[in-house]
Amino acid sequence: MNRRQFLHTGSMIGLGTCLLPNLRQAAAASTPGQARVVSAAAGVDPRQPDLKVLGSALDRGLEALFGRPAPRVWASLFSPRDVVGLKVNCLAGRGISTSPILVELVVDRLRTAGVNPGQIIIWDRLNADLKRGGFPIITEAGRVRCFGNDVAGYSRRLFESGSVCSRLSNLVAETCTALINLPVLKDHGIVGLSAAMKNWFGAIDNPNKYHDHCGDPFVAETCSLPLLRDKIRLTICDAITAQYEGGPPCMPQWCWPLQRLILATDMVALDTVAWQIIEDKRRQAGMASLREAGREPAYIRTAAGLGLGIADPARIEIVKE
């Protein structure tokens, strides 16, 4: 990075930090001390979601979350000067990955809010993951780009949070000033749940080291990394198709059409709601709870203890649209 790039990145990070109070105000649609999670119905074909129907679900969800028209939400969260990273989850391939149609809609809303195409980056762990999820690799300047950390690279510096010590994707460490979290909702065979917080294991270079003890406290501590935590503006969980057993790979026999988008600014609250959805489905299927299966996602409560959000169901307002 040369001096001009360094100064540009620093000014962009500063701008993003200045916008955070506005984000807090925008998200204050619910009672102080509580969190709001919105579950918006998206009755679409998972194989080829209808752009109009899914777009309506996205807009209704944002309006319910923030209590204002969707275009104003996007304008309040993102500046034309932002470089916005869209973190998708494509590890499991087309069976249960972030929908390219949903990402297309998010890109469209960002552009309407004044963010130039060249300042929008769709990314995941590897190019191969993105390709399996249906995303073409695009690296040309001036366009909406799409590539993995194997292209972006990782920081030279190590970042520490509690027991986590990792290099961060350069997209988080240097390039992006704002992040949108676009996970999926699925069971995870080691840590119990893969949704909002677990998606950020794709931002570090050594996630293989942090799955012991059901990912507790490692998932929470990864999300506590200031350079990551302070850039996350919004989480939109693709729950059009969800999976209640056998993850993280796609296991069609344990997938079901939930047909929802789940939106929040509080990842802890979103994961608390997602955990309950998985538990309810497992109960309906006659399966053991995640605790009984030995993989309760206790990292969610740990994250609440670290001040990352709210995990108490009594303090979470769930709005269904």
N, C-alpha and C positions, 0 to 999 in steps of 0.2 A: 504494500500500500504506500503510494507516494504522499507527499505533504498535502497536496490539494485534495486527494481522496480522503485523507484523514480528517481534514478540517470539514469537508462536506459531511462525512459520516457523523462527526461530533455535533455539528449544527442540527442534523436531522434527529439525532437521539435527544438533543435538548428540546427540540420542538415536540417530540413525542411525549417527553416527560411533562412539558407544560400543558399538554392536552389532557393528562390523566385526571385532574380535578373535574374537568367537564364530563369525563366519562363517569366519574363517581356520581356526579349530580344527575346525569342522564339515567343511571341505573337505580336511582333512589325512588323508583316507582313503588316499591314495597315499604313496609314499616321498618324504621331503623332497628338494627339488631336482628333482622330477618333477611332471608334471601328469597328471590323469586326465580322459579324455574318454569318455563313454558313448554308445554307439549302440544305441538300443532299438528293436526291431522293432515296427512299427505297421502290420500288414497290413489296411489299410482302403481303402474306395473314396474316392479323393481328392475326388470331387464331393460326397459326403455321408458323412464319416467316422463310424463307429459310436462313440457316446459311451463305451460300456463298454470296447471294445477299445482305443481311444486313451487312455482314462483309465488302463487297466492298463499301457500302455507308458510313460506319464508317471510313474506311481508306481514301476514297476520301474527306470526310468532314474534317478530320484532316489535310490532306495535303493542302487543300485550306485555312484552317484557319491559319496555321503556315508557309506555303510556303516551306515545306521540306517533305521528305518521312516520312510516318506514323511511321515506327519503330524508326526513330530518334526523333520524337516527344515524344513518350512514354519514351524513354531513357532520354530525356532532362527534362521531367516533374517529373519523379519518380526515386528514388534511390533504389537499393536492400535493403538498410537499412530502407526504409519507411515502416510504417504500414498504409495501404491505406483503408479508409472507403468509401464504395459505397452507397450513400444515395438514395434509391429508393423511389417511391411513390405508395403505394398499397392500399390506403384507400378505393378506389372504387371497389376493386376486379378485377377479370379477364377482365371485360368489358373495363376498361381504367386504367390500371396500367403499370408501367415500365415492358417492355418485359423481361422475364427470358432469352430469346435468346440473346437479346442485352447485358444483364449483363454477360452472358457466354462469349461473344466476348470480352468485356472489361477485364474480368478476364484473358482470353487467352493472350491479348496484354500486360497486366501487367506482367504476368509470362514470356513472351518473353523478356521483358525489365529487367528481373532479380529479380522481386519481388516474394518471396517465397509464396506458397499457404497459409501457416500459418500466413502470414502478410497481408492477404486480408480479409476484413469483409464486407459483404452485410448487410445492416441494415435499419430499419424503426422504426416507433413509437412503434408498438406492434407485438409480434409474430403472433397474430391473423390476423393482416393486411397482413403480409408477406405470410401467408398460403393462404389467399384469393387471393393474387396476383400470386400464383403458385410457391412460393419459399419454399423449405423444410427447417425446422429449423435444423441447424448444429452447435454444440458447441464444438466438439472435437478439441483439440489442434493439430496443424500440418496440418489441412485441411483448405480450404477456408470456413470460418464460415459465418453463416447467422442467425441473431436473432434480436429481438427488444429491445427497451429501458427497457422493463419490465424484461429483463435478464441483460442488461448492467448496469442498474441503473442510477441515476443522481448524480451530484456533491453535496457535502455537502455545498460548497460555493455558494453564490448567485452572479451572474454576472449582471452588470448594463450597459445599453446603452440608454441614453435619458430617456424616460419614461418606458422602458422595464427593468424588474428586474426578473430574472429567474434562475433556476438551469439548467445547461447544461447536456445533455447526457454524461455519462462517456466516451463514445467513442470519443466525441469531446474534453472533458476536460482533459482526461488522456491518452487514448489508441492510437488514430490515430495521425499520423504526417502529413498526407495528406488526402484530401477529394475530391471525384468526385461526382458531383451533377448529378443525373439521374432522373429528374422530368418527368411529362407528361404535355401535353398542354390541358387545359380545363378552361371553365367558372367556376366562383365561385359565389355562390348565395349571398355572403356577401361582399367579397372584390373585386369582379369583375373578377379577373384573378388568376389562380393557375398555375404557371410555375416555373421558376428558383428560385426566391427569396422566394416565399411562401413555397416551399418545405422544407425550413429550420425551419419552425414552428414545424417540427417533431424532432428538436434537443433540444427543450426547454420543461420544465415540465408543463407549464401553458399556452399553446396557446389559451385556451378558453377565457383568459382575454384580448386578443389583436385583436379582430375582430371589435371593435367599429370604427365608422367613416371610413368604408371600409378598415380597416387595416392600415390607415394612421395616424401617422407615424410608426406604430408598426412593420410592415413587414420590412421596411427599417432599423429601429433601431436594430431589431434582427440580421439582416445581418451585422450590424456594430460592433457586439461583436468581439473584436480583436481575441480572441481564435478561433472563428469560421471563420471569414473573412480571416485571414492569412493562413489558411490551405486549402482553396478551390483552387484547381489547374485547374479545367476544369468542364464545364457544357455540358452535352449531353442530350438534351431534346428529349424524345421519343414522336414524333408526328406522328407515324404510324396511330394511330387513335386519333382524337382530338374531343373535345366537345365544342359547342358554347352556350349552355344554360343548366340550371338545375344542375350544379355542386355544391358541389364536388362529390356527388354520381353519379354513372353511369346511364345516361338516354339515352338508345339506340336511341330513336327518334331524339335526338339532336347531335348524334355522326356522324362523317363522316371520310372516309379514306383519310386523308391528305397524308399519306405515305411519311413522311419526317423524317429525323433526323436534329435537329437544334443545332449547336455547337457554343460555344463562351467561352472566358475567362472572358468576361464582362457580368455579370448577368443582369445588368440594361439594356444594349443594347439588350440582348436576350429577356427580358421581353417586351421591347418596340416593337420589331418585332412581338412577340407572340400576344401582345395586338392588333396590326393592323390586324393580321390574323383572330383573333376572330371577330373583328369589321367588316371586309370584309365579313365573312361568315354570320354574323347576318344581314348585309345589303342585301345580296343575298336572305336570307330567309324571308325578309320583317319584320325583328324585329327591335325594338328600339336599339339605341346605348347604351353602358354601362352607359354613362353619363345620357342619357335620362331615363334609368332604375334605376338611383339613386345609382349606384355602380361602378363609374369610378375608376380604380385602380391608384389613385393619388399618392400612395406610391412609384410608379416608379419614378416620378419627385422628390419626397422627397429624394429618395436614391441617385439620381444624385446630389442633393444639398448637400448631406453628403459626396460627393466625392467617392461614391462606383462605379461609372461608368457613362456612357453617355446615356442620354434619348432623345437627340435632333435627330430626324430622319435624318436631313440634315448632321449629322456627323457620321452616321452609314452606313457602306458599307455592303450591303447584297450580298453575293456571292451564286449563285445557281449552284449546281453540279448535 
